[in-house]
């Protein structure tokens, strides 16, 4: 039984946009690290580092939802539970 097959296209497009923005974010962070002169202010750079962790987790989650929506409910529900646990555990370790 396939559930949420209509949402699969939405999650696919959202995942592609998030992956594009995450790559831009990672590029800015890594470029700021290798250039001899830091072109990003320190506060903004630290904010980008915090956003990076969530951006990677959320991008992977949305791409996984795109995959899980095409499969059965026995794949979708455990994936959602694991994604929620991963995000919650990361948030707990952050604070």
N, C-alpha and C positions, 0 to 999 in steps of 0.2 A: 504494500500500500504506500503510494507516494503522497507525501504531504507537502503543502506549501510550494508546489512546483512553480506557481506563479510568482512567488517571492524570490525564486532563484535568480531571475534576471535582475531584480532590484539589488540583491546582495552582490551579484557579480559586478554590476556597474559601480556600486558604492565601494566595493573592494578595490576596483581598479583606480578609482579616484583617490582613495586613502593610500594605496601603495605609491601612487605618483607623488602625493604630498609628503609621505614618509621618506621617500628617496631624496626629495628636495631638502627636507629637514636634516637628514643624515649628511647630505652633502655640505650644508652650511656648517654643521658641527665639525665635521672632519676637516673641512677647508680652514676653519678658524684654528684648528689644532696644528696644522702643518705650516701655515703661513707665519713667517717670523714676526710680523706685526699683527696683533690681535685686532680685527676689524669689527668685532661684535663687543658691545659693552659687557662687563662682567655679570651684571644682574640679568641681562637678556640672555646671555650664554647659559647661565645656570638654569634659567627658566626653560630654555630649549632642551637642556639635558633631562630635566624632569618630564617634559612633554614627550621626549623620545621614547622612554620606557612604555608609557601608555599607548603611544602611536603604534609601536611595533606589536604589542599585545592585541590591540583593537583591530589592526589590519589583518593579523592572522586569524582572529576570531571571525571577522566578517567574511573572509575568504573561505573559512571552514563552514560557516553557515550557508554559503552559496553551494558548497558540496553536499552538506547534510540535507538541505531542502529537497534535493533531487532523489534522496534515498528514503528508506522507510522510517517510521516513527521510532524504531528500535535503534537507529543510528542518530536521529535528530535529538531526542531527549537526553541521552547520555552526553552527547557533545555539548549541549547547552549547559548541562550541570557541570561538566568539567571546565567549560569556559568561565562560568560564574565563579567556580572555586579558584581558578588560576588568577582571575582579576582580584578577588577578595584577598587571597593569600599575598599577592603582591602589594596590595594596598596596606595590609597589616604590617608587612615588613618595612614599608616605606616610612611609617610613623613610629 
